[in-house]
């Protein structure tokens, strides 16, 4: 563990107190061999880091000394992180490239030996919990609660693959986690976060038997090669426009109502079962399209992030380490989306997911024949709604001795006009919170939409 103090500030309201690196507590046997990225992992080298975090209230016990509480919390977070990295050994490494001249190509792997470990930052702000969750829009300062601002996967050659930023508020603590998207997807991210909390809370930290132990593919698997030279120049970096971001809460009753309506609309024409998330996504697709005031002949696209572990043949368990996601999308004329019933849009989404499930293996084979990066500027096409993350992820399972988190928030990375992320509602029961990012004029129109806001409730 190497520590250094810093007086620099990532924001006028957030001051970095200390920075250090955390290595695995013991040397994992598997880390003796390079961890080669899979084809899908390589595809994510152009994507920005995943940035998600949890906001907690400090203990209200009068007997608790605030200074002692933070010192104890920080030390326990570091100690438990060191143990967690033993179970998730690639996350303590750095990316490195293996070059071959004939054919001229590169492959990327995780080098666990030549790395100082995972990043760990302690920061402080004069803000309170109410400043973060009390305003209608997510305040911009939340982006300062995360490390690796604007970094992409390939930056993992010089940056930690995981970095934790613990920001102390007046009455709360925010734990922000940034993870390189080329080594893990949402499943891996939240399994790491929850495993860390599990180890933190365990009385037997060294011998804890994790609920969802991470499963790794064999290191001797095929090496994926990319025909790019130099590799860094193959990735375009893009800036997000000025966006408004807001959390919209949908109760379990509202979600159930949308699902019932979508399936009722489709009952006369098909036997398909529309899911809750597909129904809610169809609703937000229609609502944002209406807010954008597009002409009826303009096209609009709705896109899902689809987990592929259970859709592979043979299927993989959900705790299999790595990137196992794909995209399912459907495009229609604005007039079709708005003039047809909710079930029409929901059925289009359902069909897109079904077709994606059937084509995952063939798409992977095609990519291996002609590898490419998905460029960020191409990823956010006009009139797009992109539904990311998942309400199935256990985002309130990490407590770190402070009880259930007050809220989940995300950083700057990978946001664009029309980016929507689905989180479980804090109260559970099938409730869903949508994190919606839109250009200011579109957000204002969405917030003035009576049909949309009639289903939004206080969290």
N, C-alpha and C positions, 0 to 999 in steps of 0.2 A: 504494500500500500504506500503510494507516494503522494504526499500532500503538499499543497501550496496555497497561500492566501492571495486573494485578489480583491482590489477595491473597484474593479471595473463593473459597470452596470449594463445589463442587456436591455434595460428600459429605464426611463426616468423614475419608475416606481418600483423596480425590482433590483436589488443590489446583491451581487454574488459575494458570499462571505468566504467560503473555502471550496477548493476543487481537489479531487484526488482520483486515483484509479483503484479498482477492486479486482484482485485476482481470485481464481477459485481457491477455496480453503485447502483442498488437497489436489494433487495432480491426477486428473482423470485418465484412466488407462487408454481410453479411446482417443484422447487428444494426441497420442503419439503419431497417429497417421493423419495426413491432410484430409479435411472434410471438403470434398469436391461438390460444387453446386450442381444441382440437377438442371435439366433443360428449362423448367419453369422458373427456377431460381435465377438463372441467367437472364431470362426475359424481364425480370424485375430490377435489373441493375440501373435502369433509367428512372425508376420511381423514387419519390422522396420517402424518407423515413416515416414509419408509422409513429404517430404521436398521440397518445391517449393518457389521461391522468385522472386521479380521484381527489376530491376535495373533502377533507375531514374537519370536524369540529374538535378543538382542543378539549381535554377533560375539564369539566366545570368544578371539580372538587377544590374547595378552598385550601385544602391541605397540600395541594400540588404546587410546587414551585415551578413557574414557567421556564426558568433557565435550566433547572435540573431535568424537567420533562423533555425539553428539546435535546439536551446533551445525551440523555439516556436513549431517546428515540433514534437519534442519528447513529449512535454506536450500534444499537441493535439492528437497525436497517443495514448497516455496512456488514455486520457479522453474518446476518442471515442471507444477504446478497452473495457473500463469498461462498456460503454453503450451496445456495441455489445454483450458482454457476458450475458447480461440480456436476449437477444433473443436466445442465444445459450448456455443456462445455464449448460448443462453437461460438456462443455469444460473447465469450471472453476474448476471442481472437481478433484478427484483422484479415481483410481480404488480400489476396496476393494472386498474381497471374502467372500462368505457366505458358511459355511461348515455344512454339515449334516453327521451324523454317520451312519444312516440307511435309504437308502443305503449310503455307504461312497462316498461322492461326493462334488463337489464345484460348485458354480455359481459365476459369476463376475458381479458387479454393480458399478455404479458411485456414490461415496459419495460426495455430494456437500457441506456438513457441515464441514467436517474435511479436509479442503484444504486451502492453502494460496492464491490460485487463479492461473491464467495463468502467465507464465514467461515472462519477458520483459528485454531485454539486449540492452545496447548501446555500440557499439564497434567502433573502428577507425582504418584506414589504410592509408598508404601513396600512395596506388595505385590509378590510375585514371580509368575512365570508359573505355578508349581505351585499358587498360591492360586486361580488362575482355572480351570485345567484339572484340578486334582487332586481336587477335591471331587465328590461324587456329583451334587449339584445346582448349577446355575449360580448363583454368588453374586450377591446384589442389587447389589453395587458395580459390576458390569458396566454397569448402566444409567447410571452416572456417566461412562462412557467415550464418551458421545455428547452432542452439542449438540441444541437444539430439543426438549427434553423435553416431551412431551404436545402439541406444536404440531400443528395441522391445516393442510391445504393453503391455505386462505384466509389464514392467518397470513403467507403469503408476500408480502403487501402491505407488511409491516413487518419481516420477517425475510429473511435470505438464503435462496435456494432450495436452496443446497447449503452445508453447513458441515462442515468436517473438524476432528476433535479428536484430536490426537496425544498419547497418554498414555504417559509414560515410567515403566516399572516397574523394579525393582531389576535384573532380568536380561532384560528384554524391552521391547517397544514395541507398543502397541495403536493401530492407525489406525482410528478410527471415522468413518464417513461417514453423514451425514443428508441425504436428498434429498426435496424436496417431491414428493409422490405425484401431484400434478395435472399435473406436467410430464414425469414419467417413471415407467415400471413397472420390474419386475425386470430385464428385458432391457436397458433404457436404463441402469439403475443399474450393472449389472456391466460393461457395455460402457464406461461412463465410468471406473469403477474400474480396469479392465484397461488402458484406453488411457492413463490417467494413469501407471500403472506402466511401460507400454511407452515412454512419453516420458521418464520418469525414468531408465530403463536405457539409453536411446539415446545414442550418441555424437554424433549429429547432431540435437539436440533440436529445433531450429527447422524442419528439413526432413524430419522423420520421416514415413514413409509408413505410416500406421496399418493394422493387419491388418483391422480392421473399422471403416472410417470411417463416422461417423454420417450418415445420410441424413435430410434434413428435407423436410417437405411444403412446397408452395408457399405463400408468405405471402398470396397473393391468394385463398386458398380461402374458402369460406363462413364467415361469422361466426355463431357460435352465441349465441343470446340467451336469457337466463333471466328469467322473469317474477316476480322477487322484489324486494321493497323493504321495509326495507333488506336487502342481501344477507347481512350478518353475522348477522342474527337468524334466518336460514333454516337454520343449522347448530346442532345440539345437541352439546354436549361431554360425554363420558362418562369415568368413572374405571374403571380395571381393578380387579377385586377382588384380594385377596392370593393370589398364585399360587405354586406350586412349578414350577420349570423344570428340565428335565433333557435331556441329549443321549443318545440311544439309537443305538448303532452296529449296523448290519446289514451283515455281510460280503457279498461278491458271491455266495458260495455260498448264504447264507441268502435273499438276494433272488431268486436263480435258483430255489431250491426253492419259494418261495412262488408265483412265476410259473408254474412247472411244475404245481403243485398246482391253482391257480386255473383254468388252461386244461384240465387233465385233468377237473376237476369239470364244466366246461361242454361238453366234447367231444361228449357224447351228445345235447345239445339245441341247439347252435348252432355256427356256423363262425367266430364272432368270435375275434379274438386279443386276449387280455387283456395289457396292458403290465406291465412290472415295477412302475412306480409305482402303477398301479391295483391290482395284487395286494397291494402293501405297504400301500396306503391301506385296502383292505378289511380287512386284518389288524389295523391299528391301530383302525379303526372298531369291529370286533368286540371288541377288547381293552379299549378305553376304555368302551364300552357295558357290558361285563361289570363293569368296575371301578366304574361308577356305580351298580350294583345296582338298575337300573330294573325295574319290573314289566313283564311280557311285553306288556301292552297299551299301554304308553307309546310314543310315537313318538320316533325319533331320526333326525337328519339328518346326512348326510355331504356336504361341499361341497368342490369343487375350484376353484382359480384356474386358468383356462384362457387360454393365449395365443391371440390371434386374428389375428396378422399373416398366418400361412400359411393361415388359414381364411377370409379375406376373398376376395371375387371382384371384381377379380383379386387374388391374394395379394400381400403386401408382404414385402420382405426382412426378416430378423430384426434387422438393424441400423437399422431405421427408427425415428427418434426419436419419443417420446411414450408415451401410454398405450394399449396394445392388449391388454387383458385383460377377461375376463368370468367369470361364475360358473356352474358346472354343479353341480347338487345333486340328491340323491335322498333320499327319506324312506321309512322303513319302521317297522313295529312292532318293538320290542326282541326279542320272541320270534322273529320271522322272521330277524332278523340273527344271533341266537345259535344257533338250532336248525338252520338250514340250513348247508350246507357253505360253505367260503371262496369258492368260485366263484360262488355265488349273489350274495353281496354285491359281488364284483368285477364281475360281469356288470351289476348295477344301475349301478355307477359308469361302466362302459364305455358303457352305453346313454345315460347322462346327458351324457357328453362328446360322443357321436355326435349326439344331438339338439341340443346347444348349437351344434355346428359347422354344422348345417343351418339354424339359426334366428338366427344372429348379425346378418345384414343386416336382417331384419324387426324384431328387437328394437331396433336402432338407429333405425330409422324411427319406431317407436312412441315412443321417448324424445324424438325431435325434435318430435313432435306435442304431447307433454306432459312437458317437462323436470322433473326432480326430483333431490334429493340423497338418497343412501343414508345414513341416519342411523346413527352408530356404535352406539347402543343397540339398534337393530333388527338390526344386523349380527351380533351375538352372541346368537342365540336359545337357549333352553334345550335341553339334550341334543344340542348341536351338536358335530361334529368338522369343523374347517375345515383343509384341506390347502393351504398356501401355498408360495410360492417354487418352486424346481425343482432337482433334481440335475443338470439339463442346463446350468445356468449355471456358467461357469468361475470358481468362487469361490477357487481356489488359483492362479490365473494371475497375480495381482498379487504381486510379490516385493519391489520397491523396494530392491534391492541387498542384502537380508537373507536371501535364500533362501526356500524354501517356508514359508508360514505354519504355525504350530503348530495353530491352530484358527480357526474362524469363530464369531462370537457376534453377538447382536442386542441392541437396546435395549428400552426399555419400550414403545414405541409399537405400537399395534394388537394388543395381546395380550389374550386372554380365555380363560376356561375352555374347553378343547377346541381351542385354536389349535395347529396342528402345522405346522412348516416343514421342507421336505425339502432337504438339502444333499448334495453328493457327498461320499463318504468321502475322507479325505485321501490314502489309498493308491490311489484310483481303481479301475479294473477293474470298475465297476458296483456298488461298495459305496455305501450310502446312510446318512446320519446324519439322524435325525429329532429336531428340537427340539420337545419336547412341553411345553405349558403346561396345568396342571390345578390345580383346588382341592386343598389339601393332603391331604384325606382320599381323594380319587380317585387322587392320585399314589401314596400309600401302598399303596392296593389294587392299582394297576397294577404296582408294583414287587414285590408279593407274588404276582403271577400267574405260575405256573410255565410255562404254555403260551407266554405272551408272552416272558418272560425267557429261555426256552430258545433263542430265536433271536437274542437280543442278545449281542453280543460286545464285547470290549475293542477300542478303536480303535487 
